[in-house]
């Protein structure tokens, strides 16, 4: 399972910097960068907060992808 | 990141300097030990040069602490333990770094215990050998912790 997200696109649409979005949801710029790159999976609370600032539903921001197990 | 690098350099330097500063203490203790063995003569030769790095580092820390206190910034040894927990990701990385540093003891403590086997051989040439071996443990822990915690800034 892999969690993909549209945070980068949505942030660009709102013309916010990573730091500005981070300040709105109460996290650092590095955390937003990690979420955008897919390096960090946010908690449910942070995920909902991000959806809330974009005024979108969870499904519109985060997509759960099924990946084939390697090996 | 700059603050983390400064904190890492200061932490490692402090441990190395502290180990060096204990050399004169061991020399004094050896002098007393020989005095106890033969009370008629008391002779201690102490080289205080190994204490100098610790004094210099302490002065740097005192200045940094004074300047940091005005800005509400903690001292360098508190910095990586307190500051990088601003949000859930940083707390997760801190927790992972702490666990890894703790796990490092499992490897480094037996290694240090094994190194102590060499003590009877090097006792004459390196009197502070047990001190150095003991200080390897925090040194490794600090290196492991900082290596893991730097992910916060990547």
Backbone of each chain as ProteinMPNN parsed JSONL, in Angstrom:
{"seq_chain_A": "XXXXXXXXXXXXXXXXXXXXXXXXXXXXXXXXXXXXXXXXXXXXXXXXXXXXXXXXXXXXXXXXXXXXXXX", "coords_chain_A": {"N_chain_A": [[0.851, -1.213, 0.0], [0.462, 2.227, -0.747], [0.561, 5.663, -0.055], [-0.456, 8.238, -1.936], [-0.405, 11.72, -2.772], [-1.997, 14.957, -3.409], [-0.914, 17.276, -2.522], [1.149, 19.051, -3.261], [0.307, 20.079, -5.78], [-2.126, 21.249, -5.032], [-1.266, 23.125, -3.208], [0.234, 24.769, -4.861], [-1.804, 25.718, -6.443], [-3.174, 27.32, -4.659], [-1.254, 29.139, -4.306], [0.608, 29.06, -2.215], [3.475, 28.902, -0.109], [5.636, 26.215, 1.025], [6.251, 26.674, 3.662], [4.219, 28.427, 4.4], [1.914, 26.822, 4.171], [2.639, 24.917, 6.034], [2.616, 26.473, 8.371], [-0.096, 26.979, 8.551], [-1.182, 24.492, 9.152], [0.245, 23.793, 11.332], [2.806, 22.589, 11.275], [6.301, 21.982, 10.366], [8.206, 23.432, 7.596], [9.798, 21.501, 6.432], [8.418, 19.166, 6.988], [6.118, 19.406, 5.409], [7.374, 19.341, 2.924], [8.389, 16.728, 2.984], [5.992, 15.268, 3.038], [4.925, 15.954, 0.555], [6.811, 14.825, -1.137], [6.348, 12.219, -0.603], [7.751, 10.893, 1.262], [7.055, 10.922, 3.894], [4.303, 9.77, 5.697], [1.494, 11.373, 6.695], [-0.142, 11.78, 9.927], [-3.528, 10.832, 10.799], [-4.837, 13.01, 11.867], [-3.257, 15.213, 11.02], [-3.493, 14.854, 8.286], [-6.231, 15.31, 7.926], [-6.312, 17.947, 8.733], [-4.842, 19.164, 6.714], [-6.533, 18.66, 4.543], [-8.64, 20.181, 5.406], [-7.667, 22.854, 5.308], [-7.467, 23.159, 2.589], [-10.035, 22.909, 1.954], [-11.228, 20.523, 1.068], [-12.202, 17.051, 0.494], [-10.975, 14.029, 2.085], [-10.444, 12.045, 0.161], [-10.007, 13.538, -2.084], [-7.586, 14.682, -1.714], [-5.728, 12.788, -0.745], [-4.62, 9.656, -1.989], [-5.006, 6.245, -1.877], [-2.874, 3.813, -2.903], [-2.6, 0.584, -4.301], [0.114, -1.511, -4.233], [2.082, -3.877, -6.035], [3.453, -6.574, -4.296], [6.914, -6.924, -3.884], [9.278, -9.49, -4.877]], "CA_chain_A": [[0.0, 0.0, 0.0], [1.232, 3.472, -0.831], [-0.324, 6.828, 0.011], [-0.068, 9.327, -2.825], [-1.2, 12.915, -2.42], [-1.987, 16.1, -4.335], [-0.617, 18.462, -1.698], [1.987, 19.99, -4.015], [-0.533, 20.743, -6.782], [-3.107, 22.084, -4.329], [-0.532, 24.254, -2.621], [0.571, 25.664, -5.979], [-3.067, 26.349, -6.865], [-3.47, 28.371, -3.662], [-0.092, 30.037, -4.297], [1.215, 29.064, -0.876], [4.781, 28.244, 0.019], [5.592, 25.08, 1.972], [6.267, 27.258, 5.013], [2.885, 28.995, 4.669], [1.001, 25.697, 4.425], [3.076, 24.346, 7.318], [2.139, 27.345, 9.449], [-1.558, 26.835, 8.645], [-1.535, 23.202, 9.781], [1.038, 23.645, 12.558], [4.012, 21.753, 11.13], [7.422, 22.708, 9.77], [8.324, 23.408, 6.134], [10.406, 20.217, 6.061], [7.387, 18.129, 7.06], [5.299, 19.554, 4.195], [8.216, 18.86, 1.816], [8.428, 15.259, 3.083], [4.663, 14.744, 2.65], [4.807, 16.131, -0.903], [7.685, 13.843, -1.813], [5.888, 10.878, -0.276], [8.682, 10.287, 2.224], [6.406, 10.835, 5.202], [2.842, 9.602, 5.686], [1.009, 12.135, 7.858], [-1.142, 11.141, 10.796], [-4.911, 11.103, 10.388], [-5.155, 14.379, 12.293], [-2.58, 16.15, 10.12], [-4.111, 14.672, 6.974], [-7.529, 16.001, 7.955], [-6.032, 19.389, 8.818], [-4.439, 19.588, 5.358], [-7.78, 18.668, 3.755], [-9.451, 21.294, 5.915], [-7.173, 24.152, 4.799], [-7.779, 23.209, 1.155], [-11.492, 22.781, 1.882], [-11.501, 19.35, 0.225], [-12.364, 15.809, 1.251], [-9.757, 13.207, 2.186], [-10.231, 11.331, -1.108], [-9.562, 14.49, -3.11], [-6.192, 15.068, -1.427], [-4.899, 11.582, -0.576], [-5.051, 8.48, -2.768], [-4.369, 5.004, -1.436], [-2.545, 2.976, -4.067], [-2.159, -0.777, -3.992], [1.329, -1.857, -4.972], [2.428, -5.302, -6.07], [4.542, -6.929, -3.379], [8.105, -7.384, -4.601], [9.832, -10.762, -4.43]], "C_chain_A": [[0.881, 1.256, 0.0], [0.253, 4.651, -0.839], [0.24, 7.957, -0.854], [-0.892, 10.55, -2.432], [-1.058, 14.023, -3.46], [-1.61, 17.389, -3.616], [0.17, 19.507, -2.496], [1.149, 20.797, -5.027], [-1.51, 21.712, -6.118], [-2.445, 23.322, -3.718], [-0.176, 25.281, -3.7], [-0.679, 26.424, -6.447], [-3.445, 27.501, -5.923], [-2.343, 29.398, -3.559], [0.507, 30.19, -2.887], [2.592, 28.434, -0.96], [4.618, 27.074, 0.984], [5.521, 25.598, 3.402], [4.895, 27.811, 5.391], [1.868, 27.891, 4.972], [1.335, 25.054, 5.776], [2.551, 25.148, 8.499], [0.629, 27.195, 9.651], [-1.978, 25.539, 9.349], [-0.68, 22.889, 11.014], [2.189, 22.673, 12.469], [5.112, 22.569, 10.449], [7.4, 22.585, 8.235], [8.858, 22.046, 5.666], [9.371, 19.09, 6.062], [6.48, 18.191, 5.83], [6.075, 19.02, 2.987], [8.254, 17.331, 1.802], [7.105, 14.629, 2.658], [4.508, 14.828, 1.131], [5.632, 15.106, -1.671], [7.223, 12.401, -1.581], [6.805, 10.148, 0.688], [8.04, 10.083, 3.591], [4.894, 10.738, 5.026], [2.299, 10.33, 6.909], [0.008, 11.339, 8.689], [-2.533, 11.508, 10.286], [-5.262, 12.553, 10.706], [-4.529, 15.4, 11.339], [-3.17, 16.066, 8.713], [-5.429, 15.416, 6.881], [-7.351, 17.517, 8.021], [-5.653, 19.947, 7.442], [-5.677, 19.672, 4.456], [-8.625, 19.877, 4.131], [-8.988, 22.64, 5.364], [-7.432, 24.288, 3.29], [-9.293, 23.137, 0.903], [-11.898, 21.64, 0.925], [-11.694, 18.119, 1.109], [-11.039, 15.027, 1.22], [-9.427, 12.549, 0.842], [-9.698, 12.257, -2.201], [-8.092, 14.893, -2.918], [-5.277, 13.835, -1.381], [-5.488, 10.398, -1.345], [-4.273, 7.263, -2.27], [-4.143, 4.105, -2.64], [-2.087, 1.603, -3.605], [-0.965, -1.086, -4.865], [1.538, -3.35, -4.942], [3.588, -5.554, -5.125], [5.726, -7.452, -4.168], [8.61, -8.702, -4.022], [8.812, -11.841, -4.63]], "O_chain_A": [[1.911, 1.311, 0.672], [-0.756, 4.628, -1.544], [1.274, 8.546, -0.539], [-1.956, 10.419, -1.828], [-0.135, 14.026, -4.274], [-1.961, 18.478, -4.07], [-0.113, 20.702, -2.412], [1.265, 22.019, -5.118], [-1.697, 22.84, -6.575], [-3.011, 24.415, -3.722], [-0.269, 26.489, -3.486], [-0.617, 27.603, -6.796], [-3.972, 28.524, -6.359], [-2.448, 30.387, -2.835], [0.856, 31.285, -2.448], [2.84, 27.548, -1.778], [3.603, 26.953, 1.67], [4.823, 25.035, 4.245], [4.456, 27.689, 6.534], [1.069, 28.005, 5.901], [0.447, 24.698, 6.551], [2.099, 24.586, 9.497], [0.134, 27.273, 10.776], [-2.991, 25.496, 10.046], [-0.858, 21.854, 11.657], [2.525, 22.006, 13.447], [4.885, 23.698, 10.013], [6.684, 21.761, 7.666], [8.427, 21.513, 4.643], [9.437, 18.175, 5.241], [6.115, 17.156, 5.272], [5.513, 18.334, 2.134], [8.162, 16.712, 0.742], [7.089, 13.588, 2.002], [4.021, 13.891, 0.497], [5.213, 14.592, -2.708], [7.656, 11.481, -2.275], [6.663, 8.946, 0.91], [8.426, 9.193, 4.348], [4.287, 11.524, 4.299], [2.605, 9.951, 8.04], [-0.596, 10.372, 8.225], [-2.683, 12.392, 9.443], [-5.905, 13.236, 9.908], [-5.196, 16.338, 10.903], [-3.327, 17.081, 8.035], [-5.713, 16.073, 5.879], [-8.133, 18.272, 7.444], [-6.074, 21.037, 7.055], [-5.846, 20.633, 3.705], [-9.244, 20.51, 3.276], [-9.812, 23.476, 4.994], [-7.594, 25.396, 2.781], [-9.754, 23.288, -0.228], [-12.793, 21.794, 0.094], [-11.393, 18.137, 2.302], [-10.129, 15.325, 0.445], [-8.266, 12.503, 0.438], [-9.021, 11.811, -3.128], [-7.445, 15.38, -3.845], [-4.174, 13.858, -1.928], [-6.699, 10.179, -1.344], [-3.042, 7.26, -2.249], [-5.087, 3.688, -3.31], [-1.307, 1.467, -2.663], [-1.019, -0.942, -6.086], [1.217, -4.015, -3.958], [4.587, -4.835, -5.149], [5.571, -8.324, -5.023], [8.404, -9.0, -2.845], [9.073, -13.003, -4.317]]}, "seq_chain_B": "XXXXXXXXXXXXXXXXXXXXXXXXXXXXXXXXXXXXXXXXXXXXXXXXXXXXXXXXXXXXXXXXXXXXXXXXXXXXXXXXXXXXXXXXXXXXXXXXXXXXXXXXXXXXXXXXXXXXXXXXXXXXXXXXXXXXXXXXXXXXXXXXXXXXXXXXXX", "coords_chain_B": {"N_chain_B": [[19.903, 23.385, 10.599], [22.577, 24.171, 10.687], [22.866, 24.759, 13.359], [22.526, 22.254, 14.443], [24.783, 20.92, 13.475], [26.765, 22.41, 14.745], [26.095, 21.791, 17.37], [26.569, 19.031, 17.367], [29.362, 18.919, 16.828], [30.307, 20.26, 19.089], [29.373, 18.574, 21.148], [30.723, 16.121, 20.668], [33.386, 17.038, 20.753], [33.475, 17.924, 23.394], [33.292, 15.542, 24.86], [35.621, 14.212, 24.038], [37.504, 16.097, 24.889], [36.968, 16.05, 27.614], [37.747, 13.482, 28.272], [40.486, 13.741, 27.756], [41.111, 15.654, 29.672], [40.984, 14.185, 31.961], [43.329, 12.854, 32.145], [45.489, 14.223, 33.606], [44.298, 13.979, 36.127], [44.38, 11.249, 36.564], [47.112, 10.935, 36.67], [47.668, 12.31, 39.047], [46.245, 10.689, 40.823], [47.711, 8.35, 40.562], [50.099, 9.184, 41.689], [49.296, 9.549, 44.366], [48.607, 6.939, 44.91], [51.09, 5.669, 44.842], [52.207, 6.972, 46.98], [50.681, 5.994, 49.079], [51.508, 3.374, 49.009], [54.27, 3.571, 49.555], [54.89, 5.501, 52.079], [56.96, 7.269, 52.677], [57.961, 8.748, 50.59], [56.753, 11.289, 48.427], [55.814, 12.085, 45.322], [54.639, 13.777, 42.58], [54.076, 14.154, 39.206], [52.581, 16.286, 37.052], [51.02, 16.95, 34.007], [49.421, 19.612, 32.802], [48.479, 20.347, 30.383], [46.584, 18.733, 28.833], [44.171, 19.62, 29.89], [43.566, 22.013, 28.81], [42.056, 22.039, 26.231], [39.463, 21.417, 27.203], [38.927, 23.585, 28.851], [38.924, 25.669, 26.965], [36.766, 24.868, 25.318], [34.752, 24.969, 27.225], [34.626, 27.697, 27.684], [33.751, 28.565, 25.174], [31.238, 27.355, 25.169], [30.114, 28.675, 27.37], [29.898, 31.302, 26.421], [28.208, 30.841, 24.209], [25.97, 29.864, 25.555], [25.266, 32.084, 27.072], [24.632, 33.958, 25.068], [22.631, 32.518, 23.762], [20.709, 32.271, 25.755], [19.624, 34.766, 25.935], [18.266, 34.848, 23.595], [16.477, 32.908, 24.06], [17.236, 30.315, 23.521], [18.141, 26.9, 23.887], [21.019, 25.294, 25.482], [23.853, 23.667, 23.775], [23.904, 20.887, 24.252], [21.373, 20.283, 25.004], [19.974, 20.969, 22.789], [19.548, 19.129, 20.444], [17.869, 17.354, 21.654], [15.608, 18.647, 22.477], [14.659, 20.738, 20.719], [14.237, 19.634, 17.982], [11.492, 18.667, 17.842], [9.223, 19.737, 16.847], [6.947, 19.094, 15.438], [4.745, 16.334, 14.474], [6.206, 14.673, 12.686], [8.868, 15.278, 13.285], [8.918, 14.465, 15.919], [8.54, 11.738, 15.538], [10.897, 11.07, 14.149], [12.769, 11.782, 16.099], [12.094, 9.922, 18.071], [12.748, 7.554, 16.762], [15.486, 7.931, 16.388], [16.336, 7.995, 19.04], [15.709, 5.384, 19.851], [17.414, 3.935, 18.155], [19.91, 4.863, 18.989], [19.864, 3.862, 21.552], [19.789, 1.127, 21.013], [22.313, 0.866, 20.005], [23.935, 0.608, 22.194], [23.837, -2.078, 22.795], [25.642, -3.194, 21.081], [27.997, -1.706, 21.372], [28.675, -1.664, 24.095], [29.395, -4.406, 24.891], [31.588, -4.55, 23.169], [33.294, -2.598, 24.204], [33.707, -3.691, 26.718], [35.127, -5.951, 25.954], [37.383, -4.706, 24.941], [38.544, -3.869, 27.272], [39.938, -6.011, 28.12], [42.439, -5.704, 27.144], [43.598, -4.003, 28.921], [45.536, -4.761, 31.031], [47.795, -5.061, 29.424], [48.258, -2.567, 28.21], [48.464, -0.874, 30.325], [50.746, 0.407, 31.405], [51.71, 2.043, 29.29], [49.408, 3.491, 28.389], [47.831, 4.954, 30.722], [45.294, 6.049, 31.048], [43.565, 4.406, 29.744], [41.147, 2.851, 30.522], [39.358, 4.977, 30.908], [39.173, 6.154, 28.38], [38.081, 4.033, 26.944], [35.62, 3.763, 28.209], [34.449, 6.183, 27.52], [33.96, 5.821, 24.868], [31.439, 4.779, 24.599], [29.34, 6.876, 25.119], [30.211, 8.485, 23.032], [29.78, 7.017, 20.663], [27.021, 6.721, 20.88], [26.159, 9.393, 20.685], [27.029, 10.001, 18.079], [25.464, 8.187, 16.569], [22.89, 9.059, 17.267], [22.832, 11.74, 16.314], [23.314, 11.298, 13.613], [20.973, 10.049, 12.86], [19.048, 11.921, 13.603], [19.485, 14.032, 11.908], [17.928, 13.713, 9.724], [15.67, 15.181, 10.031], [16.165, 17.649, 8.983], [16.568, 17.197, 6.331]], "CA_chain_B": [[20.944, 22.387, 10.334], [23.855, 24.724, 11.165], [22.85, 24.63, 14.824], [22.689, 20.824, 14.732], [26.198, 20.597, 13.215], [27.514, 23.021, 15.852], [25.788, 20.999, 18.564], [27.262, 17.739, 17.219], [30.811, 19.148, 16.989], [30.547, 20.613, 20.496], [29.134, 17.393, 21.996], [31.827, 15.178, 20.459], [34.612, 17.679, 21.256], [33.404, 17.969, 24.863], [33.592, 14.199, 25.385], [37.051, 13.962, 23.786], [38.25, 17.006, 25.786], [36.777, 15.576, 28.983], [38.632, 12.315, 28.398], [41.872, 14.251, 27.834], [41.27, 16.372, 30.945], [41.095, 13.212, 33.06], [44.708, 12.323, 32.182], [46.196, 14.732, 34.798], [43.667, 13.428, 37.343], [44.917, 9.887, 36.724], [48.515, 11.099, 37.101], [47.619, 12.665, 40.473], [45.805, 9.484, 41.542], [48.844, 7.417, 40.579], [51.029, 9.741, 42.683], [48.759, 9.225, 45.693], [48.675, 5.48, 45.079], [52.481, 5.323, 45.181], [52.424, 7.516, 48.327], [50.056, 5.039, 50.018], [52.352, 2.165, 49.02], [55.487, 3.899, 50.3], [54.572, 6.82, 52.646], [58.151, 8.109, 52.91], [58.2, 9.664, 49.462], [55.57, 11.724, 47.685], [56.239, 12.803, 44.118], [53.622, 13.739, 41.523], [54.371, 14.991, 38.043], [51.303, 16.461, 36.342], [51.008, 17.778, 32.805], [48.068, 20.193, 32.76], [48.145, 20.701, 28.993], [45.341, 18.104, 28.347], [42.968, 20.284, 30.428], [43.344, 23.241, 28.02], [40.904, 21.963, 25.309], [38.202, 21.448, 27.954], [38.74, 24.974, 29.309], [38.553, 26.46, 25.775], [35.398, 24.48, 24.936], [33.84, 25.47, 28.264], [34.469, 29.138, 27.444], [32.878, 28.688, 23.986], [29.893, 26.988, 25.62], [29.617, 29.735, 28.26], [29.508, 32.423, 25.551], [27.041, 30.396, 23.445], [24.842, 29.756, 26.489], [24.875, 33.45, 27.445], [23.965, 34.55, 23.901], [21.427, 31.73, 23.513], [19.711, 32.517, 26.804], [18.955, 36.03, 25.596], [17.349, 34.551, 22.474], [15.602, 31.823, 24.493], [17.71, 29.103, 22.855], [18.809, 26.042, 24.869], [22.442, 25.031, 25.245], [24.07, 22.738, 22.663], [23.62, 19.474, 24.545], [19.923, 20.125, 25.085], [19.374, 21.339, 21.517], [18.946, 18.086, 19.612], [16.894, 16.581, 22.422], [14.391, 19.419, 22.728], [14.163, 21.54, 19.598], [13.649, 18.987, 16.81], [10.246, 17.958, 18.092], [8.245, 20.79, 16.611], [5.697, 18.499, 14.941], [4.667, 14.858, 14.588], [7.291, 14.033, 11.925], [10.104, 15.455, 14.056], [8.802, 13.595, 17.103], [8.744, 10.36, 15.071], [12.332, 10.92, 13.849], [13.463, 11.81, 17.402], [11.841, 8.631, 18.739], [13.519, 6.546, 16.025], [16.899, 8.191, 16.688], [16.558, 7.586, 20.426], [15.697, 3.915, 19.892], [18.623, 3.441, 17.482], [21.039, 5.172, 19.881], [19.761, 2.907, 22.668], [20.185, -0.192, 20.48], [23.767, 0.906, 19.775], [24.586, 0.145, 23.442], [23.907, -3.541, 22.738], [26.851, -3.56, 20.337], [29.2, -0.987, 21.79], [29.032, -2.011, 25.483], [30.237, -5.617, 24.902], [32.846, -4.24, 22.471], [34.14, -1.871, 25.175], [34.089, -4.676, 27.748], [36.176, -6.777, 25.338], [38.591, -3.863, 24.849], [39.144, -3.786, 28.611], [40.844, -7.163, 28.25], [43.784, -5.212, 26.806], [44.069, -3.076, 29.954], [46.821, -5.141, 31.659], [48.898, -4.917, 28.46], [48.535, -1.151, 27.906], [48.392, -0.112, 31.583], [51.945, 1.249, 31.576], [51.828, 3.046, 28.216], [48.194, 4.341, 28.37], [47.163, 4.795, 32.028], [43.884, 6.47, 30.986], [42.87, 3.49, 28.824], [39.74, 2.568, 30.894], [38.557, 6.203, 30.718], [38.938, 6.281, 26.934], [37.168, 2.951, 26.532], [34.295, 4.097, 28.743], [33.907, 7.337, 26.784], [33.556, 5.388, 23.522], [29.992, 4.499, 24.632], [28.571, 8.082, 24.774], [30.669, 8.999, 21.732], [29.052, 6.271, 19.631], [25.606, 7.058, 21.022], [25.972, 10.746, 20.143], [27.179, 9.92, 16.615], [24.288, 7.496, 16.033], [21.715, 9.923, 17.467], [22.896, 12.887, 15.395], [23.2, 10.8, 12.247], [19.554, 9.764, 12.629], [18.225, 13.127, 13.809], [19.706, 14.987, 10.82], [16.844, 13.504, 8.755], [14.679, 16.243, 10.247], [16.498, 18.818, 8.157], [16.781, 16.801, 4.932]], "C_chain_B": [[22.301, 22.847, 10.863], [23.991, 24.527, 12.67], [23.087, 23.169, 15.224], [24.154, 20.414, 14.537], [27.067, 21.163, 14.342], [27.342, 22.196, 17.126], [26.532, 19.658, 18.54], [28.766, 17.904, 17.472], [31.139, 19.433, 18.455], [30.395, 19.39, 21.402], [30.297, 16.404, 21.897], [33.129, 15.754, 21.036], [34.648, 17.685, 22.779], [33.779, 16.616, 25.469], [35.08, 13.887, 25.224], [37.892, 14.81, 24.749], [38.143, 16.556, 27.245], [37.676, 14.369, 29.27], [40.083, 12.739, 28.555], [42.134, 14.916, 29.18], [41.408, 15.422, 32.14], [42.509, 12.633, 33.184], [45.49, 12.878, 33.381], [45.63, 14.187, 36.112], [44.205, 12.028, 37.629], [46.373, 9.96, 37.21], [48.576, 11.434, 38.599], [47.255, 11.428, 41.306], [46.932, 8.453, 41.634], [49.892, 7.858, 41.6], [50.592, 9.399, 44.102], [48.857, 7.739, 45.975], [50.095, 5.055, 45.482], [52.833, 5.843, 46.578], [51.858, 6.573, 49.399], [50.942, 3.788, 50.152], [53.652, 2.409, 49.8], [55.37, 5.333, 50.844], [55.781, 7.75, 52.829], [58.413, 9.085, 51.766], [56.891, 9.995, 48.748], [56.025, 12.577, 46.511], [55.164, 12.635, 43.04], [54.04, 14.683, 40.404], [53.098, 15.075, 37.198], [51.491, 17.39, 35.151], [49.592, 18.315, 32.622], [47.623, 20.585, 31.342], [46.853, 20.019, 28.49], [44.056, 18.764, 28.858], [42.581, 21.483, 29.55], [42.162, 23.128, 27.039], [39.553, 22.049, 26.027], [37.889, 22.863, 28.423], [38.277, 25.838, 28.13], [37.1, 26.162, 25.366], [34.37, 24.975, 25.949], [33.588, 26.966, 28.085], [33.546, 29.378, 26.245], [31.428, 28.417, 24.384], [29.293, 28.082, 26.498], [29.13, 30.931, 27.44], [28.238, 32.066, 24.78], [25.795, 30.329, 24.329], [24.318, 31.142, 26.851], [24.102, 34.113, 26.297], [22.636, 33.851, 23.623], [20.328, 31.999, 24.515], [18.923, 33.794, 26.51], [17.942, 35.828, 24.473], [16.357, 33.437, 22.836], [15.961, 30.488, 23.854], [18.421, 28.205, 23.878], [20.272, 25.793, 24.516], [22.612, 23.866, 24.273], [23.735, 21.304, 22.999], [22.124, 19.229, 24.721], [19.289, 20.253, 23.702], [18.768, 20.181, 20.722], [17.886, 17.276, 20.339], [15.566, 17.32, 22.578], [13.829, 20.042, 21.452], [13.573, 20.718, 18.442], [12.427, 18.133, 17.121], [9.093, 18.931, 17.908], [6.916, 20.244, 16.1], [5.79, 16.974, 14.973], [5.791, 14.143, 13.848], [8.606, 14.112, 12.699], [10.094, 14.596, 15.313], [9.057, 12.141, 16.713], [10.228, 10.102, 14.791], [13.142, 10.901, 15.149], [13.319, 10.471, 18.122], [12.668, 7.524, 18.092], [15.017, 6.683, 16.333], [17.254, 7.733, 18.105], [16.64, 6.06, 20.533], [16.969, 3.345, 19.264], [19.852, 3.679, 18.354], [21.062, 4.206, 21.07], [20.215, 1.514, 22.23], [21.699, -0.277, 20.283], [24.538, 0.421, 21.007], [24.808, -1.363, 23.393], [25.192, -4.004, 22.035], [28.106, -2.979, 20.97], [29.631, -1.369, 23.22], [29.836, -3.319, 25.558], [31.587, -5.391, 24.231], [33.823, -3.552, 23.428], [34.62, -2.815, 26.289], [35.22, -5.572, 27.227], [37.49, -6.002, 25.232], [39.328, -3.784, 26.183], [40.077, -4.962, 28.905], [42.292, -6.714, 28.006], [44.401, -4.342, 27.913], [45.387, -3.483, 30.618], [48.029, -4.946, 30.733], [49.29, -3.448, 28.296], [48.57, -0.262, 29.167], [49.561, 0.876, 31.74], [52.003, 2.382, 30.549], [50.625, 3.99, 28.16], [47.454, 4.178, 29.704], [45.667, 5.136, 31.983], [43.045, 5.563, 30.085], [41.421, 3.194, 29.246], [38.819, 3.774, 30.677], [38.197, 6.347, 29.237], [37.921, 5.247, 26.457], [35.741, 3.262, 26.984], [33.645, 5.225, 27.944], [33.54, 7.001, 25.336], [32.026, 5.216, 23.476], [29.166, 5.769, 24.348], [28.941, 8.657, 23.411], [29.895, 8.33, 20.589], [27.566, 6.619, 19.673], [25.3, 8.429, 20.416], [26.034, 10.718, 18.618], [25.94, 9.283, 15.984], [23.059, 8.4, 16.115], [21.696, 11.08, 16.462], [22.734, 12.448, 13.946], [21.734, 10.552, 11.901], [18.718, 11.043, 12.666], [18.393, 14.128, 12.656], [18.648, 14.853, 9.723], [15.775, 14.59, 8.864], [14.903, 17.39, 9.273], [16.694, 18.469, 6.691], [15.507, 16.997, 4.112]], "O_chain_B": [[23.073, 22.058, 11.407], [25.055, 24.184, 13.185], [23.762, 22.887, 16.214], [24.7, 19.653, 15.336], [27.979, 20.498, 14.832], [28.299, 21.937, 17.856], [27.056, 19.208, 19.56], [29.368, 17.137, 18.224], [32.118, 18.918, 18.995], [31.193, 19.191, 22.317], [30.794, 15.912, 22.91], [33.877, 15.054, 21.719], [35.699, 17.48, 23.387], [34.495, 16.553, 26.468], [35.721, 13.37, 26.139], [38.854, 14.325, 25.345], [39.1, 16.665, 28.012], [38.274, 14.248, 30.339], [40.821, 12.185, 29.37], [43.21, 14.776, 29.761], [41.891, 15.816, 33.201], [42.848, 12.006, 34.188], [46.1, 12.099, 34.114], [46.363, 13.961, 37.075], [44.452, 11.666, 38.78], [46.806, 9.164, 38.043], [49.421, 10.913, 39.326], [47.862, 11.155, 42.341], [47.086, 7.774, 42.648], [50.496, 7.032, 42.286], [51.408, 9.01, 44.937], [49.144, 7.316, 47.094], [50.276, 4.196, 46.345], [53.648, 5.245, 47.281], [52.45, 6.377, 50.46], [51.102, 3.228, 51.236], [54.079, 1.573, 50.595], [55.715, 6.283, 50.141], [55.595, 8.932, 53.116], [59.024, 10.134, 51.969], [56.051, 9.13, 48.499], [56.562, 13.669, 46.699], [54.825, 11.52, 42.642], [54.32, 15.86, 40.635], [52.604, 14.066, 36.696], [52.052, 18.479, 35.277], [48.671, 17.556, 32.322], [46.518, 21.091, 31.147], [46.083, 20.664, 27.778], [42.975, 18.505, 28.329], [41.428, 21.914, 29.543], [41.33, 24.034, 27.005], [38.616, 22.672, 25.527], [36.736, 23.293, 28.4], [37.355, 26.64, 28.269], [36.315, 27.074, 25.106], [33.257, 25.354, 25.582], [32.477, 27.445, 28.307], [32.683, 30.255, 26.273], [30.515, 29.145, 23.994], [28.105, 28.386, 26.389], [28.079, 31.503, 27.729], [27.307, 32.867, 24.698], [24.7, 30.693, 23.9], [23.11, 31.364, 26.931], [23.065, 34.741, 26.512], [21.642, 34.496, 23.292], [19.147, 31.961, 24.171], [17.729, 33.89, 26.795], [16.921, 36.511, 24.393], [15.506, 33.067, 22.026], [15.097, 29.63, 23.667], [19.228, 28.703, 24.663], [20.705, 26.051, 23.393], [21.651, 23.157, 23.973], [23.317, 20.556, 22.115], [21.661, 18.095, 24.601], [18.206, 19.719, 23.459], [17.593, 20.238, 20.359], [17.089, 16.585, 19.705], [14.525, 16.698, 22.786], [12.646, 19.882, 21.149], [12.499, 21.066, 17.953], [12.354, 16.981, 16.692], [8.135, 18.956, 18.68], [5.872, 20.862, 16.307], [6.778, 16.405, 15.436], [6.283, 13.119, 14.32], [9.361, 13.142, 12.762], [11.126, 14.067, 15.724], [9.703, 11.397, 17.451], [10.756, 9.049, 15.149], [14.078, 10.115, 15.295], [14.273, 9.952, 18.701], [13.22, 6.665, 18.779], [15.72, 5.689, 16.515], [18.319, 7.164, 18.341], [17.513, 5.516, 21.208], [17.539, 2.383, 19.78], [20.727, 2.819, 18.454], [22.124, 3.788, 21.531], [20.922, 0.816, 22.957], [22.29, -1.353, 20.382], [25.645, -0.106, 20.89], [25.819, -1.871, 23.878], [25.748, -5.056, 22.352], [29.133, -3.647, 21.091], [30.825, -1.392, 23.516], [30.87, -3.349, 26.227], [32.601, -5.951, 24.647], [35.012, -3.872, 23.463], [35.765, -2.749, 26.736], [36.149, -5.906, 27.962], [38.571, -6.565, 25.408], [40.551, -3.654, 26.232], [40.897, -4.908, 29.822], [43.235, -7.262, 28.578], [45.579, -3.991, 27.85], [46.278, -2.644, 30.761], [49.142, -4.699, 31.197], [50.472, -3.109, 28.247], [48.692, 0.959, 29.067], [49.376, 2.021, 32.151], [52.303, 3.527, 30.886], [50.803, 5.182, 27.908], [46.546, 3.353, 29.807], [44.874, 4.602, 32.758], [41.93, 5.924, 29.708], [40.53, 3.277, 28.401], [37.654, 3.619, 30.312], [37.049, 6.629, 28.894], [37.022, 5.551, 25.672], [34.781, 3.053, 26.242], [32.435, 5.218, 27.72], [32.89, 7.795, 24.656], [31.398, 5.474, 22.45], [28.357, 5.756, 23.42], [28.103, 9.239, 22.721], [29.42, 8.998, 19.671], [26.93, 6.789, 18.633], [24.299, 8.598, 19.719], [25.205, 11.329, 17.944], [25.426, 9.78, 14.981], [22.285, 8.5, 15.162], [20.671, 11.358, 15.841], [22.097, 13.135, 13.147], [21.305, 10.814, 10.778], [17.8, 11.223, 11.865], [17.529, 14.981, 12.453], [18.482, 15.75, 8.896], [15.065, 14.875, 7.899], [13.956, 18.019, 8.8], [16.96, 19.357, 5.881], [15.495, 16.717, 2.913]]}, "name": "protein", "num_of_chains": 2, "seq": "XXXXXXXXXXXXXXXXXXXXXXXXXXXXXXXXXXXXXXXXXXXXXXXXXXXXXXXXXXXXXXXXXXXXXXXXXXXXXXXXXXXXXXXXXXXXXXXXXXXXXXXXXXXXXXXXXXXXXXXXXXXXXXXXXXXXXXXXXXXXXXXXXXXXXXXXXXXXXXXXXXXXXXXXXXXXXXXXXXXXXXXXXXXXXXXXXXXXXXXXXXXXXXXXXXXXXXXXXXXXXXXXX"}
